[in-house]
C-alpha cells in the first residue's frame, strides 16, 4: 500500500461534564485527527495528547507539527507491506509516541478497510465479547458531588474508578 495523502484535522469537542486535574479544569478538548489515504480509501487515527504539556511532554500543537513535519513525510509515497512498517520508519523520532501512534493507528485502519475486514479483527482482537473497563473522574466541586459521580459510573457498569486529586483538595474532607 502506498499512502497518497496524510491530512490532519483539529476538532474542538465539548465535554458533557468538566474534567479537572491538579493542572487545569477542562470544559472542551482539542483533538487531532489523522486521515491517511491510499487508492481512494481513508483510514483514521487520533492523537491522544492533551492541549498542554502538563500530563506528559506531548500536547496537541506539538503533535500536529510532529506528524505534519516529521512522521508523515517518512511514510508518504512509500511502499508499505503493512501498517507494521510505520513504526520503524518513525522510530528515530525521539518520544512523541502519541503523535506517531495517531499516524500508525490511521494506517492500521486504512489497511483493514483496504482488506475489507474490521479493524478489531485486523489487530488480533475478538477473544472477548466484552471488555471490563474503568473510568477516570476528575476533581469535583465537593466530596458529595464526587460520591454521586462515582455512584452513577458504577451504576453504568464501570468496574474500576480512578479519581483525580490535587494538593489541598482532600483537606476539605
C-alpha positions as CSV (number, residue, x, y, z in Angstrom):
1,X,0.0,0.0,0.0
2,X,1.3,3.5,-0.8
3,X,-0.1,6.4,1.1
4,X,-1.2,9.2,-1.2
5,X,-2.0,11.7,1.4
6,X,-1.9,12.5,5.2
7,X,-4.4,15.1,6.4
8,X,-4.6,16.5,9.9
9,X,-7.8,17.9,11.4
10,X,-8.3,19.7,14.6
11,X,-11.7,19.2,16.2
12,X,-12.9,21.0,19.3
13,X,-15.1,18.6,21.3
14,X,-17.2,20.0,24.2
15,X,-17.2,17.7,27.2
16,X,-20.5,16.5,28.8
17,X,-19.1,17.3,32.2
18,X,-15.9,19.3,33.0
19,X,-12.8,17.2,33.8
20,X,-10.4,18.7,36.4
21,X,-7.0,17.5,37.3
22,X,-4.4,19.2,39.6
23,X,-3.3,21.1,36.5
24,X,-6.5,22.6,35.0
25,X,-10.3,22.3,34.7
26,X,-11.3,21.4,31.1
27,X,-14.7,22.0,29.5
28,X,-13.7,21.0,26.0
29,X,-10.9,19.1,24.2
30,X,-8.9,19.9,21.1
31,X,-8.5,16.6,19.3
32,X,-6.0,16.0,16.4
33,X,-7.4,13.5,13.9
34,X,-5.2,11.9,11.3
35,X,-6.6,10.8,8.0
36,X,-4.4,8.7,5.6
37,X,-5.5,7.9,2.1
38,X,-4.5,5.3,-0.4
39,X,-6.3,4.3,-3.6
40,X,-9.3,6.4,-2.8
41,X,-9.8,4.8,0.7
42,X,-9.3,6.6,4.0
43,X,-8.1,5.4,7.4
44,X,-8.5,7.4,10.6
45,X,-6.4,7.7,13.8
46,X,-6.5,10.0,16.8
47,X,-3.6,11.7,18.6
48,X,-4.5,11.3,22.3
49,X,-2.3,14.1,23.6
50,X,-3.8,16.8,25.8
51,X,-3.9,20.5,25.0
52,X,-1.0,21.4,27.3
53,X,2.3,19.7,28.2
54,X,1.2,19.2,31.8
55,X,0.5,15.4,32.0
56,X,3.4,14.5,29.8
57,X,5.7,16.1,27.3
58,X,3.2,15.9,24.4
59,X,0.5,18.3,23.6
60,X,-1.8,18.8,20.6
61,X,0.1,21.8,18.9
62,X,3.4,20.0,19.1
63,X,1.8,16.7,18.0
64,X,0.4,18.4,15.0
65,X,3.9,19.6,13.9
66,X,5.5,16.2,14.6
67,X,3.0,14.4,12.4
68,X,3.0,17.0,9.7
69,X,6.7,17.8,9.5
70,X,8.4,14.6,10.6
71,X,6.3,11.4,10.8
72,X,4.0,11.8,7.8
73,X,6.9,12.7,5.3
74,X,8.6,9.4,6.3
75,X,5.6,7.3,5.3
76,X,4.1,9.2,2.4
77,X,4.6,7.7,-1.1
78,X,6.5,4.7,0.5
79,X,5.5,1.2,-0.4
80,X,4.3,-0.3,2.9
81,X,3.8,-4.0,3.2
82,X,1.7,-3.5,6.3
83,X,0.9,-0.9,9.0
84,X,3.7,-2.6,10.9
85,X,6.1,-0.7,8.6
86,X,5.1,2.7,10.2
87,X,6.9,2.2,13.5
88,X,10.4,1.5,12.0
89,X,10.0,4.5,9.7
90,X,9.3,6.9,12.6
91,X,11.2,5.2,15.4
92,X,14.1,7.6,15.2
93,X,11.9,10.5,16.2
94,X,12.6,10.7,19.9
95,X,9.5,10.5,22.1
96,X,6.2,11.8,20.6
97,X,4.6,8.4,20.9
98,X,1.1,9.8,20.9
99,X,1.7,11.8,17.7
100,X,3.4,8.8,16.0
101,X,0.7,6.5,17.4
102,X,-2.1,8.6,15.8
103,X,-0.5,8.2,12.4
104,X,0.1,4.5,12.9
105,X,-3.5,3.9,14.0
106,X,-4.7,5.6,10.9
107,X,-2.6,3.3,8.7
108,X,-3.9,0.3,10.6
109,X,-7.5,1.5,10.0
110,X,-6.7,2.1,6.3
111,X,-5.1,-1.4,5.9
112,X,-8.2,-3.0,7.5
113,X,-10.5,-1.1,5.2
114,X,-8.5,-2.0,2.1
115,X,-8.7,-5.6,3.1
116,X,-12.4,-5.4,3.9
117,X,-12.0,-6.6,7.5
118,X,-13.0,-4.9,10.8
119,X,-10.1,-3.2,12.5
120,X,-10.6,-5.3,15.7
121,X,-10.0,-8.4,13.6
122,X,-7.0,-6.9,11.8
123,X,-5.2,-6.1,15.0
124,X,-5.9,-9.5,16.6
125,X,-8.9,-8.7,18.8
126,X,-12.0,-10.6,19.4
127,X,-11.2,-13.0,22.1
128,X,-13.7,-11.3,24.3
129,X,-17.2,-10.1,23.6
130,X,-17.0,-7.5,26.4
131,X,-14.0,-5.7,27.8
132,X,-14.1,-4.7,31.5
133,X,-13.3,-1.1,31.7
134,X,-13.0,1.8,34.1
135,X,-13.5,5.5,34.2
136,X,-11.4,8.4,35.3
137,X,-13.3,11.0,37.3
138,X,-11.9,14.5,37.6
139,X,-11.8,16.6,40.7
140,X,-15.3,17.7,41.6
141,X,-16.5,20.8,43.4
142,X,-17.4,18.8,46.6
143,X,-16.9,15.4,48.1
144,X,-20.7,14.9,47.8
145,X,-20.5,15.6,44.0
146,X,-17.6,13.1,43.8
147,X,-19.5,10.4,45.6
148,X,-22.6,11.0,43.4
149,X,-20.5,10.8,40.3
150,X,-18.9,7.5,41.5
151,X,-22.3,6.0,42.2
152,X,-23.5,7.0,38.7
153,X,-20.5,5.5,37.0
154,X,-20.8,2.2,39.0
155,X,-24.5,2.1,38.1
156,X,-23.5,2.5,34.4
157,X,-21.3,-0.6,34.7
158,X,-17.8,0.7,35.2
159,X,-15.8,-1.8,37.2
160,X,-12.8,0.4,38.1
161,X,-12.9,4.0,39.3
162,X,-9.9,6.3,39.2
163,X,-10.2,9.7,40.8
164,X,-8.1,12.8,40.4
165,X,-6.7,14.8,43.3
166,X,-4.7,17.9,43.9
167,X,-2.8,19.3,46.8
168,X,-5.1,20.7,49.4
169,X,-8.3,19.4,47.9
170,X,-8.6,16.5,50.3
171,X,-8.2,18.8,53.3
172,X,-11.9,19.7,52.8
173,X,-12.9,16.1,53.8
